[in-house]
Amino acid sequence: MVINYDEKRDFKRMPVECDISYTVAGGTEKFKGKGSDLSATGVMFSADTELALGTLLDVFIHPYIKSVADLTAKAEVIRNEKQGNSYVIGVRM
């Protein structure tokens, strides 16, 4: 398989603007974030909460376009970087 885009990732990322809510797997407290990009296997979002690498989440992606259904996924935190007053979080679904 030949991949012709610059990132050379398995799946190309698409920029998205959407609300995201998530809970730590097995928990009940909901947290909120803002989506920035999405691929076939993951999503990146910003949030106020720091999450340890390997944390398992239940993620709910809420598109701004009402004709597009919400996406629900089980995910694992694979990136967490502090930027200003928030965190950029990458998860693998």
N, C-alpha and C positions, 0 to 999 in steps of 0.2 A: 504494500500500500504506500503510495507516495502522497505526502502532505505538502502542499504548496504555499502555505501561508507562513509568515515570519516566526510565529511563536513555536512551531513544531510540536504543538501539544496534540494529544490524541483527539481532543474535541475543541473546536474553536469557541472562544468566549464571546458572548453577546452582551453589550451594555444594556442594562435594565434600570428603570426607576420604579421601585415598588416598595410597599411596606412589607416588613417581615415581622412575624412574631415567632417566638420559640420558647420551649421549656426544656430544662435539663431532663433527660430521659428518666421516667419514673417520678418526676416532680409535678407539682401543680402550679407553681408560680410562673406567670407569663412575663416575658421580656419583649421589648420592641426594638426593631432596627430598621435601617434603610438599605435596600438592595442596590448594588452597583454593577455586578455582572453575574451572568449565569452561563453554565455550560451543561452538557449532557450528564456530567457526573458531579457537579458542584455548584456552589453559589458563594459569592463574596458580598459581605454587608458590613455596615458600620453600626456600632451599638455602644451604649454607655457602660456595659458590663464586661469585665475581663473574664475570659474563659480559658481554662487550662487546655493545652494540647491533649487530644485523646478524649475529651469530654463528649459524651453522646447526647445528641439533641433530637427533639421532635421539632421540625421546622415547618412553618406555614407561610407560604409566599402569596401575597395578596396583590395582584396586578391592578394598576390604576384603570385599565380598560375593562369595563364591566362585562364585556362579551367574552373575556378570557377567564376560564375557571381558576380558582385557587389551586395551588400545588401544595401537597403535604408530603413530607419526606422524613425519613430517619437519616441522621447525618452525624459525622464525626468531625470535631474541630481539628484542622490541620495547620492553621495559621492564626496568629493573634498578635497584632502589632499596635502599639499605642501611637495615636496620631492626634496631637492636641488634647482635647478633653474627651476623646472617644477612642474606640478600638476598631481596627479593621480586622474582621474575622472571616476566614476562609473555611468552608466545610466541604467534606466529600459526602455525597449522598449515596 
